[in-house]
Amino acid sequence: MRNNFINELISLAKKNQNIFLIVGDIGYSVVEPFEKNFPNRFINAGVSEQNMTSLAAGIASEGYHVFTYSIANFPTFRCAEQIRNDVDYHKLSVTVVAVGGGLSYGSLGYSHHAVQDYSLMRSMPNMLIASPSDPKQVRSCLRYLISNPQPSYLRLGKTSEPTFHKNIPKISAGKWIKIKDGSRKKAIICTGAVLDYAVKLKQKSKKCKEFCIFTLPLWGMKYKYLQPKQISKFDEIIVIEDHLEDGGFGSWLLESSNETFKGKIILKNLDSKVCDLVASQQKLNDIGGLNYKF
């Protein structure tokens, strides 16, 4: 996903002179092509994420669409106040790019876990969450964000995510995208880099074999109103995410629904016991409940 992000950003920046990239002294071997192509639209802000975010807001106030880039926990929690006050409340075109959502950096310790980031970012009233499920959706999300500038959060996987789309899909905020066919009344819905897990769950779990699979790459506080109609098409829905239940995508979907749908939505997410553990992503996912047991 990282390489698709930078390649698409370069492609868009060649056409749009207002695209700007700021990194927090990270992203080496990924961001250099952008710096080489657009040295006047690139800044390494150093290990100073709060300053990076306020700097991005200032540049955005002059008409630029600014992307801040770092490992998931650093450009979010470390500078939450700047995101809220400088970016979101001023409705500026700053996209916070977080690499390594969920437990992608699990082996580096719990300081690098990103299992509460949805909770933080979706509480911002003007924030659009872009959480692509495969490399082609990364490109779709970037194109949407550039065409619809606003405060946004782009959450990427770390690396080696499989591609499920043959072509770059057209996406809209709040609208589900079908990935796999199945029963018209049973659905798995996920966001972010857990699509591969959802597909394998459908293959391995007897309960899930009949379920069709959807992703929702663009969502946020403003798009809850679109969910009840989509939810109403199904008798049973399983929500998958690499995030804690509280404040996560599944909770957002439940909040978006009404009492009519109570009991038909099943959440499959990470247990909070992973928060202070150190292990590989696969091991932590298994401990946290993102396994094939049902």
Stockholm file with secondary structure:
# STOCKHOLM 1.0

chainA/1-294         MRNNFINELISLAKKNQNIFLIVGDIGYSVVEPFEKNFPNRFINAGVSEQNMTSLAAGIASEGYHVFTYSIANFPTFRCAEQIRNDVDYHKLSVTVVAVGGGLSYGSLGYSHHAVQDYSLMRSMPNMLIASPSDPKQVRSCLRYLISNPQPSYLRLGKTSEPTFHKNIPKISAGKWIKIKDGSRKKAIICTGAVLDYAVKLKQKSKKCKEFCIFTLPLWGMKYKYLQPKQISKFDEIIVIEDHLEDGGFGSWLLESSNETFKGKIILKNLDSKVCDLVASQQKLNDIGGLNYKF
#=GR chainA/1-294 SS CHHHHHHHHHHHHHHCTTEEEEESSCCTTTSHHHHHHCGGGEEECCSCHHHHHHHHHHHHTTTCEEEEEEETTTTTGGGHHHIIIIIITTTCCEEEEEESCBTTTGGGCGGGCBSSHHHHHTTSTTCEEECCSSHHHHHHHHHHHHHSCSSEEEEECCSCCCCCCSSCCCCCTTCCEEEECCEEEEEEEECSTTHHHHHHHHHHCGGGTTEEEEECCEECGGGGGGHHHHHTTCSEEEEEEEEESTTSHHHHHHHHSCGGGTTSEEEEEECGGGTTCCSCHHHHHHHHTCSSCC
#=GC SS_cons         CHHHHHHHHHHHHHHCTTEEEEESSCCTTTSHHHHHHCGGGEEECCSCHHHHHHHHHHHHTTTCEEEEEEETTTTTGGGHHHIIIIIITTTCCEEEEEESCBTTTGGGCGGGCBSSHHHHHTTSTTCEEECCSSHHHHHHHHHHHHHSCSSEEEEECCSCCCCCCSSCCCCCTTCCEEEECCEEEEEEEECSTTHHHHHHHHHHCGGGTTEEEEECCEECGGGGGGHHHHHTTCSEEEEEEEEESTTSHHHHHHHHSCGGGTTSEEEEEECGGGTTCCSCHHHHHHHHTCSSCC
//
